[in-house]
């Protein structure tokens, strides 16, 4: 850990609290649907996760913004009148947003990069809409860092993933310090340098106009500390950090916490984030209000809620308040009878990369009719989002196809033969004449399997890893009956970079994404290793 220098130093530690300690308050309740007090939630099905509101963020005046991307809009809620109907702000046409954040009191989307937004008056002259700012320019360090804190980043270079295979064998316990740029409400622009090693972490703070650190925030835990993100400093000068705990030998003690410090750097409050196996994924699930409210976006398949977390008193060491709930994954699938041919990790990663990087021409037959068939019981077209309007153009990536496993080398031939590409109708029966892969079809092919092994059957051909930090490129994070992610590497800020086939998270194709390891484990994902991998 770094020395004291001229800054103020406080040790910070927290202890286990008893269950039922928190008196969290539901300040916003939104049902599933398309009405004024609703958000779009696409329910789960076998081999596919549910999709709900993607983000919560807060303006300098306390307005709460919720990204309701499945309904193509943002909901703006007055925090002082949270039970009133929210203001509905339609998103720009054809927007495919994944994240939303307020930076320097301006609203930004993440959609394969940063998109600045501004309010505009609609054609009726009364209602407001959101439009992308023309010539918004490159995002600054602070905007990029706010999005990166929740995993909204552009994927790293592909060649470094192959390099990671060799480096990951030794699994160094210490990683270089990571810089974060935080546009705080209380102290202006702050540069934070985060160092973490096993059960200790330190956050050094300096103002953007200075090279001198003015505060050190230190954390000590009962288990291994994962990602650490300085979220904000409120108007009274109190810093808030998001801290992930992922013990190497006790997965039930995994947790995500928000830690509040005093202006002098001592911990005075801890907030446990109630992430559970039934929680629907949100990219930005926690936000700090100007006066220090810790707001958590909790989505289930029937409704979404914004909770004001109550928190608990600090103790001796950082730890979760109670063991994580274990997922009910239902009946496991039968162990498939597959010929397991040993594969090197390089073989697996190179094949997976082919699914993400393949460039192909969207022929009229591959595209299909326009606008194309809709999905039964779903408010969406069968065509993946990333293909909409791309007839006659070259695109990148194999499309998502519900229930499909098209081998990489067969895809172009299928397009040339006149087959349709892509199918995101996850509530219908799979169709065998469509090209693409679903989540388990992609992982099965990357592992070199001839047959399609489902997420329920994956445990039969894998070994579960007791230590999540031992994952290496080519391993997987599997949630039986729901979804599977192919693990690529740990990022410098201790998140996980994965490759997945998803109708939602990847706009209906195979792509790379970055997630908090702790949030995945708390939602029921299991780190596993294919038995055919060499080591």
C-alpha positions as CSV (number, residue, x, y, z in Angstrom):
1,X,0.0,0.0,0.0
2,X,1.1,3.6,-0.5
3,X,2.7,5.7,2.1
4,X,1.1,8.6,4.0
5,X,2.8,11.6,2.3
6,X,1.2,14.9,3.3
7,X,-2.4,13.7,3.2
8,X,-4.8,12.8,6.0
9,X,-5.0,9.0,6.7
10,X,-7.9,7.1,8.3
11,X,-8.3,3.3,8.5
12,X,-11.7,2.1,7.6
13,X,-13.3,-1.3,8.6
14,X,-16.7,-2.8,9.0
15,X,-18.2,-5.8,10.7
16,X,-21.0,-8.3,10.1
17,X,-24.4,-7.0,11.2
18,X,-27.5,-9.1,11.9
19,X,-30.1,-9.7,9.2
20,X,-33.1,-7.4,9.2
21,X,-31.0,-4.4,10.3
22,X,-31.9,-2.1,7.4
23,X,-35.0,0.0,7.1
24,X,-34.8,0.6,3.4
25,X,-37.6,2.8,2.0
26,X,-39.3,2.3,-1.4
27,X,-39.6,5.8,-2.8
28,X,-40.7,4.8,-6.4
29,X,-42.7,1.8,-7.5
30,X,-43.1,1.0,-11.2
31,X,-45.1,-1.9,-12.6
32,X,-44.1,-3.7,-15.8
33,X,-45.7,-2.2,-18.8
34,X,-45.8,0.9,-21.0
35,X,-47.9,3.3,-19.0
36,X,-46.9,6.5,-17.1
37,X,-45.8,4.7,-13.9
38,X,-44.4,1.7,-15.7
39,X,-41.1,0.4,-17.1
40,X,-40.6,-2.1,-19.9
41,X,-39.6,-5.5,-18.5
42,X,-39.1,-8.5,-20.8
43,X,-39.5,-11.6,-18.7
44,X,-37.0,-14.4,-18.6
45,X,-37.3,-17.7,-20.4
46,X,-35.2,-20.9,-20.6
47,X,-31.7,-19.8,-21.7
48,X,-32.4,-16.1,-21.6
49,X,-32.3,-13.6,-18.8
50,X,-35.0,-11.0,-18.1
51,X,-34.4,-7.4,-19.3
52,X,-35.5,-4.4,-17.3
53,X,-34.6,-0.7,-16.8
54,X,-30.9,-0.3,-17.4
55,X,-29.9,2.6,-15.2
56,X,-30.6,5.1,-12.4
57,X,-28.9,8.4,-12.1
58,X,-29.5,11.7,-10.3
59,X,-29.3,15.3,-11.3
60,X,-27.9,18.1,-9.2
61,X,-31.4,19.2,-8.3
62,X,-32.2,15.7,-7.0
63,X,-34.3,14.7,-10.1
64,X,-34.1,10.9,-10.5
65,X,-33.7,9.6,-14.0
66,X,-34.5,6.0,-14.9
67,X,-33.4,4.6,-18.3
68,X,-36.5,2.7,-19.6
69,X,-34.8,1.5,-22.7
70,X,-37.3,-1.3,-23.5
71,X,-40.0,1.5,-23.9
72,X,-37.6,3.8,-25.7
73,X,-37.6,6.6,-23.0
74,X,-36.2,8.1,-19.8
75,X,-38.4,8.6,-16.8
76,X,-37.7,11.8,-14.8
77,X,-39.0,11.7,-11.2
78,X,-39.1,14.7,-8.8
79,X,-37.5,13.3,-5.6
80,X,-39.7,15.6,-3.5
81,X,-42.9,14.3,-5.3
82,X,-41.8,10.7,-6.0
83,X,-45.4,9.3,-5.9
84,X,-46.5,11.6,-8.7
85,X,-46.4,10.5,-12.4
86,X,-42.9,10.9,-13.8
87,X,-42.1,13.1,-16.7
88,X,-41.6,10.9,-19.8
89,X,-38.7,11.9,-22.1
90,X,-38.7,9.9,-25.3
91,X,-35.2,8.8,-26.5
92,X,-33.8,9.7,-29.9
93,X,-35.3,7.5,-32.7
94,X,-33.4,4.3,-33.3
95,X,-31.4,4.7,-30.0
96,X,-30.1,1.5,-28.5
97,X,-28.9,2.7,-25.1
98,X,-27.3,0.6,-22.5
99,X,-26.5,3.1,-19.7
100,X,-27.5,6.6,-18.6
101,X,-25.6,9.1,-16.4
102,X,-25.6,12.7,-15.2
103,X,-22.2,14.3,-15.5
104,X,-21.6,17.9,-14.6
105,X,-25.4,18.2,-14.5
106,X,-25.7,17.1,-18.2
107,X,-27.4,13.9,-19.3
108,X,-25.5,11.3,-21.4
109,X,-26.3,7.9,-22.9
110,X,-23.9,5.0,-23.5
111,X,-24.6,3.3,-26.8
112,X,-21.4,1.8,-28.1
113,X,-19.9,5.1,-26.8
114,X,-20.9,8.3,-25.1
115,X,-23.8,10.2,-26.6
116,X,-24.6,13.7,-25.1
117,X,-28.3,14.4,-24.8
118,X,-30.4,17.6,-24.6
119,X,-34.0,18.4,-24.1
120,X,-36.0,19.5,-27.1
121,X,-39.6,20.6,-27.5
122,X,-41.7,18.0,-29.3
123,X,-43.8,18.8,-32.4
124,X,-46.9,19.5,-30.3
125,X,-45.1,22.4,-28.7
126,X,-45.7,21.2,-25.2
127,X,-44.0,17.9,-24.3
128,X,-40.3,17.4,-24.1
129,X,-38.1,14.8,-25.8
130,X,-34.4,13.9,-25.8
131,X,-32.2,14.3,-28.8
132,X,-28.5,13.5,-29.4
133,X,-26.4,16.6,-29.5
134,X,-25.0,17.2,-32.9
135,X,-21.2,17.4,-32.9
136,X,-21.1,16.4,-29.3
137,X,-17.4,15.6,-29.7
138,X,-15.2,13.3,-27.7
139,X,-16.2,12.7,-24.1
140,X,-13.8,14.0,-21.5
141,X,-12.0,11.8,-18.8
142,X,-14.8,12.5,-16.3
143,X,-17.6,11.4,-18.5
144,X,-15.8,8.3,-19.6
145,X,-14.9,7.4,-16.1
146,X,-18.4,7.8,-14.8
147,X,-19.6,5.2,-17.4
148,X,-16.6,2.9,-16.8
149,X,-17.4,2.8,-13.1
150,X,-20.4,0.5,-14.0
151,X,-18.7,-1.4,-16.8
152,X,-19.8,0.8,-19.8
153,X,-16.5,0.8,-21.6
154,X,-15.3,0.0,-25.1
155,X,-13.7,-3.5,-25.1
156,X,-9.9,-3.7,-24.9
157,X,-7.6,-4.8,-27.7
158,X,-8.2,-8.4,-28.8
159,X,-4.5,-9.4,-28.9
160,X,-4.2,-8.6,-25.2
161,X,-6.7,-11.4,-24.4
162,X,-4.4,-14.0,-26.0
163,X,-1.5,-12.5,-24.0
164,X,-3.6,-12.8,-20.8
165,X,-3.7,-16.6,-21.2
166,X,-0.1,-16.8,-20.3
167,X,-0.2,-14.1,-17.6
168,X,-3.3,-15.5,-15.8
169,X,-1.5,-18.8,-14.8
170,X,0.4,-17.0,-12.1
171,X,-2.5,-14.8,-11.1
172,X,-0.7,-11.9,-9.5
173,X,-2.4,-10.8,-6.3
174,X,-1.6,-7.1,-6.8
175,X,-2.6,-4.9,-9.7
176,X,-1.3,-1.5,-10.5
177,X,-3.2,1.5,-9.1
178,X,-6.2,2.6,-11.2
179,X,-7.1,6.3,-11.8
180,X,-10.7,7.4,-11.6
181,X,-12.1,10.8,-12.5
182,X,-15.1,11.8,-10.4
183,X,-17.2,14.9,-11.1
184,X,-18.3,15.3,-7.5
185,X,-21.0,17.5,-6.3
186,X,-19.3,18.5,-3.0
187,X,-15.7,19.2,-4.0
188,X,-15.8,19.6,-7.8
189,X,-13.7,17.5,-10.1
190,X,-11.7,14.9,-8.2
191,X,-9.0,12.4,-9.3
192,X,-9.0,9.2,-7.3
193,X,-6.2,6.6,-7.3
194,X,-7.4,3.2,-6.2
195,X,-5.0,0.5,-5.0
196,X,-6.3,-2.9,-3.9
197,X,-4.5,-6.1,-2.8
198,X,-6.4,-9.0,-1.2
199,X,-8.2,-7.7,1.9
200,X,-7.0,-4.1,1.8
201,X,-7.7,-1.1,-0.5
202,X,-6.8,2.6,-0.5
203,X,-8.3,5.5,-2.3
204,X,-6.1,8.6,-2.6
205,X,-8.0,11.8,-3.5
206,X,-6.7,15.0,-5.1
207,X,-8.4,17.9,-6.8
208,X,-8.0,18.1,-10.6
209,X,-6.1,21.3,-10.3
210,X,-3.5,19.9,-7.9
211,X,-0.9,17.1,-7.7
212,X,-1.2,16.8,-3.9
213,X,-3.4,14.2,-2.3
214,X,-5.6,15.7,0.3
215,X,-7.3,12.6,1.7
216,X,-6.8,8.9,1.9
217,X,-9.7,6.4,2.4
218,X,-8.6,3.0,3.5
219,X,-10.6,-0.3,3.6
220,X,-9.9,-3.6,5.4
221,X,-12.1,-6.6,4.8
222,X,-12.8,-10.1,6.1
223,X,-12.3,-11.4,2.5
224,X,-10.8,-10.4,-0.8
225,X,-11.8,-6.9,-2.1
226,X,-12.7,-6.8,-5.8
227,X,-13.6,-3.6,-7.7
228,X,-13.6,-0.3,-5.8
229,X,-15.3,2.8,-7.3
230,X,-15.5,6.3,-5.8
231,X,-19.1,7.2,-6.7
232,X,-19.4,10.8,-5.5
233,X,-18.8,13.3,-2.8
234,X,-22.0,14.9,-1.5
235,X,-22.7,18.6,-0.9
236,X,-21.5,18.2,2.7
237,X,-18.2,16.7,1.7
238,X,-18.8,13.0,2.5
239,X,-17.2,10.6,0.0
240,X,-19.1,7.4,-1.2
241,X,-17.4,4.3,-2.5
242,X,-18.8,1.2,-4.1
243,X,-16.9,-1.8,-2.8
244,X,-17.1,-5.4,-4.0
245,X,-16.3,-8.3,-1.7
246,X,-15.5,-11.6,-3.4
247,X,-13.9,-14.1,-1.0
248,X,-11.7,-16.7,-2.6
249,X,-13.2,-19.6,-0.5
250,X,-16.6,-18.4,0.7
251,X,-18.8,-17.5,-2.2
252,X,-21.8,-17.0,0.1
253,X,-20.0,-14.0,1.6
254,X,-19.9,-12.2,-1.7
255,X,-21.4,-8.7,-1.4
256,X,-21.7,-5.2,-3.0
257,X,-21.5,-2.4,-0.5
258,X,-21.7,1.4,-0.6
259,X,-19.4,2.9,2.0
260,X,-19.9,6.4,3.3
261,X,-17.0,8.3,4.8
262,X,-16.9,11.5,6.9
263,X,-15.2,14.6,5.3
264,X,-12.2,13.6,7.3
265,X,-12.0,10.1,5.8
266,X,-13.5,7.9,8.6
267,X,-16.3,5.5,7.7
268,X,-19.6,6.4,9.3
269,X,-22.2,4.3,7.3
270,X,-22.4,1.1,5.2
271,X,-25.1,0.2,2.8
272,X,-25.6,-3.4,1.6
273,X,-27.0,-3.6,-1.9
274,X,-29.8,-6.1,-2.0
275,X,-28.8,-8.0,-5.2
276,X,-30.4,-11.5,-5.3
277,X,-30.7,-14.3,-7.8
278,X,-34.2,-13.0,-8.8
279,X,-32.9,-9.5,-9.5
280,X,-33.1,-8.4,-13.1
281,X,-29.8,-7.0,-14.4
282,X,-29.4,-3.2,-14.5
283,X,-26.1,-1.7,-15.7
284,X,-26.2,1.3,-13.3
285,X,-28.0,0.0,-10.2
286,X,-26.9,2.5,-7.6
287,X,-26.7,6.3,-7.5
288,X,-25.9,9.0,-4.9
289,X,-28.2,12.0,-4.4
290,X,-26.8,15.5,-3.9
291,X,-27.4,15.3,-0.1
292,X,-26.2,11.8,0.2
293,X,-29.2,9.6,-0.4
294,X,-28.1,6.1,-1.5
295,X,-30.6,5.0,-4.2
296,X,-30.7,1.5,-5.4
297,X,-32.6,0.4,-8.6
298,X,-34.2,-3.0,-7.8
299,X,-35.9,-4.7,-10.7
300,X,-37.9,-7.9,-10.6
301,X,-39.9,-9.5,-13.5
302,X,-43.2,-7.9,-12.3
303,X,-42.0,-4.4,-11.2
304,X,-39.1,-2.1,-10.6
305,X,-38.5,-0.1,-7.4
306,X,-36.2,2.7,-6.3
307,X,-35.1,2.1,-2.7
308,X,-33.5,4.7,-0.4
309,X,-31.1,2.5,1.5
310,X,-31.0,2.9,5.3
311,X,-27.5,1.4,5.9
312,X,-25.9,0.3,9.1
313,X,-23.2,1.3,11.6
314,X,-19.6,0.5,10.8
315,X,-17.7,-2.1,12.8
316,X,-14.2,-3.6,12.7
317,X,-13.9,-5.2,9.3
318,X,-15.6,-4.9,6.0
319,X,-18.0,-7.8,5.4
320,X,-21.5,-8.5,4.2
321,X,-24.3,-8.3,6.6
322,X,-25.7,-11.8,5.9
323,X,-24.9,-14.7,3.6
324,X,-26.1,-14.3,0.0
325,X,-29.2,-16.1,-1.0
326,X,-28.5,-19.2,-3.0
327,X,-30.3,-19.4,-6.4
328,X,-33.0,-21.9,-7.1
329,X,-31.9,-23.2,-10.5
330,X,-34.6,-25.9,-10.7
331,X,-34.0,-29.3,-12.1
332,X,-30.6,-29.8,-13.6
333,X,-30.2,-31.0,-17.1
334,X,-29.0,-34.5,-17.9
335,X,-25.3,-34.9,-18.4
336,X,-24.9,-34.8,-22.2
337,X,-23.0,-37.5,-24.0
338,X,-20.6,-35.5,-25.9
339,X,-17.2,-36.3,-27.4
340,X,-14.8,-34.0,-25.4
341,X,-11.8,-33.3,-27.5
342,X,-9.1,-31.5,-25.5
343,X,-8.8,-27.8,-26.5
344,X,-6.2,-25.2,-25.7
345,X,-7.4,-21.9,-24.2
346,X,-5.9,-20.1,-27.2
347,X,-8.1,-22.3,-29.5
348,X,-11.2,-21.4,-27.5
349,X,-10.5,-17.7,-27.4
350,X,-9.6,-17.4,-31.0
351,X,-12.8,-19.2,-32.0
352,X,-14.9,-17.0,-29.8
353,X,-13.2,-13.9,-31.2
354,X,-14.3,-15.1,-34.7
355,X,-18.0,-14.9,-33.6
356,X,-17.5,-11.2,-32.5
357,X,-15.4,-10.0,-35.4
358,X,-16.8,-11.8,-38.4
359,X,-17.8,-9.2,-41.1
360,X,-20.6,-10.3,-43.4
361,X,-22.9,-8.7,-46.0
362,X,-26.5,-8.5,-45.0
363,X,-28.2,-9.9,-48.1
364,X,-31.9,-9.3,-48.8
365,X,-32.7,-12.9,-47.9
366,X,-30.6,-12.8,-44.7
367,X,-32.4,-9.6,-43.7
368,X,-35.9,-10.7,-44.6
369,X,-39.0,-8.6,-45.1
370,X,-39.3,-5.1,-43.8
371,X,-40.3,-4.3,-41.2
372,X,-40.3,-8.0,-40.6
373,X,-42.3,-10.4,-38.5
374,X,-43.1,-9.5,-34.9
375,X,-42.6,-11.8,-31.9
376,X,-45.5,-13.5,-30.2
377,X,-46.3,-12.0,-26.8
378,X,-43.4,-9.6,-27.1
379,X,-43.2,-6.0,-28.2
380,X,-40.3,-6.4,-30.6
381,X,-39.4,-7.6,-34.1
382,X,-37.7,-10.9,-34.7
383,X,-34.8,-9.1,-36.3
384,X,-31.9,-8.3,-33.9
385,X,-31.5,-4.6,-33.2
386,X,-28.1,-4.3,-34.7
387,X,-29.4,-5.5,-38.1
388,X,-32.3,-3.0,-38.4
389,X,-31.8,-0.9,-41.5
390,X,-28.6,-2.7,-42.5
391,X,-29.9,-4.5,-45.6
392,X,-27.1,-4.5,-48.3
393,X,-24.5,-3.3,-45.7
394,X,-21.6,-5.1,-44.1
395,X,-22.0,-5.7,-40.3
396,X,-19.8,-7.2,-37.7
397,X,-20.7,-10.1,-35.4
398,X,-22.8,-13.3,-35.6
399,X,-26.4,-12.6,-34.7
400,X,-28.3,-13.9,-31.8
401,X,-30.7,-16.7,-32.7
402,X,-33.0,-18.2,-30.0
403,X,-32.3,-21.9,-29.7
404,X,-29.7,-21.9,-32.4
405,X,-26.1,-23.1,-32.8
406,X,-24.7,-22.3,-36.2
407,X,-21.0,-23.2,-36.3
408,X,-18.8,-20.3,-37.2
409,X,-17.5,-21.9,-40.4
410,X,-21.1,-22.6,-41.6
411,X,-22.5,-19.1,-41.1
412,X,-21.4,-17.4,-44.4
413,X,-22.4,-20.5,-46.4
414,X,-25.9,-20.3,-44.8
415,X,-26.2,-16.6,-45.8
416,X,-25.1,-17.4,-49.4
417,X,-27.8,-20.1,-49.5
418,X,-30.5,-17.6,-48.7
419,X,-31.2,-18.3,-45.0
420,X,-32.5,-15.6,-42.7
421,X,-30.1,-14.4,-40.0
422,X,-31.1,-13.7,-36.4
423,X,-34.1,-14.3,-34.1
424,X,-34.7,-12.6,-30.8
425,X,-38.2,-14.0,-30.3
426,X,-37.4,-15.7,-27.0
427,X,-41.0,-16.5,-26.2
428,X,-41.6,-18.6,-29.3
429,X,-40.5,-22.1,-30.3
430,X,-36.9,-22.1,-31.8
431,X,-36.7,-22.2,-35.5
432,X,-34.1,-24.4,-37.1
433,X,-33.9,-22.6,-40.5
434,X,-32.5,-19.4,-39.0
435,X,-28.7,-18.6,-38.7
436,X,-27.1,-17.6,-35.4
437,X,-26.4,-18.7,-31.9
438,X,-28.0,-18.2,-28.5
439,X,-25.9,-17.9,-25.3
440,X,-25.2,-21.6,-24.8
441,X,-25.0,-22.3,-28.5
442,X,-22.1,-19.8,-28.7
443,X,-20.3,-21.2,-25.7
444,X,-20.8,-24.8,-26.9
445,X,-19.2,-23.9,-30.3
446,X,-16.4,-21.9,-28.7
447,X,-15.5,-25.0,-26.6
448,X,-15.5,-27.1,-29.8
449,X,-18.6,-29.1,-29.1
450,X,-20.6,-30.6,-32.0
451,X,-23.8,-30.6,-30.0
452,X,-25.7,-27.7,-28.4
453,X,-25.2,-28.0,-24.6
454,X,-27.8,-25.9,-22.6
455,X,-27.0,-23.9,-19.5
456,X,-28.8,-26.6,-17.4
457,X,-26.5,-29.3,-18.9
458,X,-23.3,-27.3,-18.7
459,X,-22.6,-28.4,-15.1
460,X,-22.3,-32.0,-16.4
461,X,-19.3,-31.2,-18.6
462,X,-17.6,-28.6,-16.4
463,X,-15.9,-28.3,-13.0
464,X,-17.2,-25.7,-10.7
465,X,-14.5,-23.3,-9.4
466,X,-14.6,-22.7,-5.7
467,X,-12.4,-19.6,-6.1
468,X,-13.9,-17.1,-8.7
469,X,-10.5,-15.3,-8.9
470,X,-9.0,-18.5,-10.4
471,X,-10.9,-18.1,-13.6
472,X,-8.8,-18.1,-16.8
473,X,-9.6,-17.1,-20.4
474,X,-12.0,-19.8,-21.8
475,X,-13.7,-20.5,-18.5
476,X,-17.4,-19.5,-18.1
477,X,-19.9,-17.9,-15.7
478,X,-23.0,-20.1,-16.0
479,X,-26.5,-19.5,-14.5
480,X,-28.3,-22.8,-15.2
481,X,-31.6,-22.3,-17.0
482,X,-30.8,-18.6,-17.7
483,X,-27.6,-17.5,-19.3
484,X,-23.9,-18.2,-19.8
485,X,-20.9,-15.9,-20.3
486,X,-17.6,-16.9,-21.7
487,X,-14.9,-15.4,-19.4
488,X,-12.1,-13.5,-21.3
489,X,-10.1,-11.7,-18.6
490,X,-10.0,-9.6,-15.4
491,X,-9.8,-5.9,-16.2
492,X,-7.3,-3.5,-14.5
493,X,-10.1,-2.3,-12.3
494,X,-10.9,-5.9,-11.3
495,X,-14.1,-6.3,-13.2
496,X,-14.7,-9.3,-15.6
497,X,-14.6,-9.0,-19.4
498,X,-16.8,-11.6,-21.0
499,X,-18.1,-12.6,-24.4
500,X,-21.8,-13.5,-24.8
501,X,-24.6,-13.9,-27.2
502,X,-27.5,-11.8,-26.0
503,X,-30.8,-10.5,-27.5
504,X,-30.6,-7.5,-25.1
505,X,-27.1,-6.8,-23.8
506,X,-25.4,-7.1,-27.2
507,X,-28.2,-5.7,-29.4
508,X,-28.9,-9.2,-30.7
509,X,-25.4,-10.4,-31.5
510,X,-22.2,-11.9,-30.0
511,X,-20.2,-9.2,-28.2
512,X,-17.9,-8.4,-25.4
513,X,-19.2,-6.8,-22.2
514,X,-17.7,-5.8,-18.8
515,X,-19.5,-6.6,-15.5
516,X,-18.8,-6.5,-11.8
517,X,-17.9,-10.1,-10.7
518,X,-19.7,-9.7,-7.4
519,X,-23.0,-8.7,-8.9
520,X,-22.9,-11.7,-11.2
521,X,-22.2,-14.1,-8.4
522,X,-24.9,-12.6,-6.2
523,X,-27.4,-13.0,-9.1
524,X,-26.6,-16.8,-9.3
525,X,-23.8,-17.1,-11.8
526,X,-21.3,-20.0,-11.1
527,X,-17.7,-19.9,-12.3
528,X,-17.0,-23.2,-14.2
529,X,-14.2,-24.8,-16.2
530,X,-14.9,-26.9,-19.3
531,X,-13.4,-30.4,-18.7
532,X,-11.8,-30.4,-22.1
533,X,-9.6,-27.4,-21.4
534,X,-5.9,-27.9,-20.8
535,X,-5.4,-26.6,-17.3
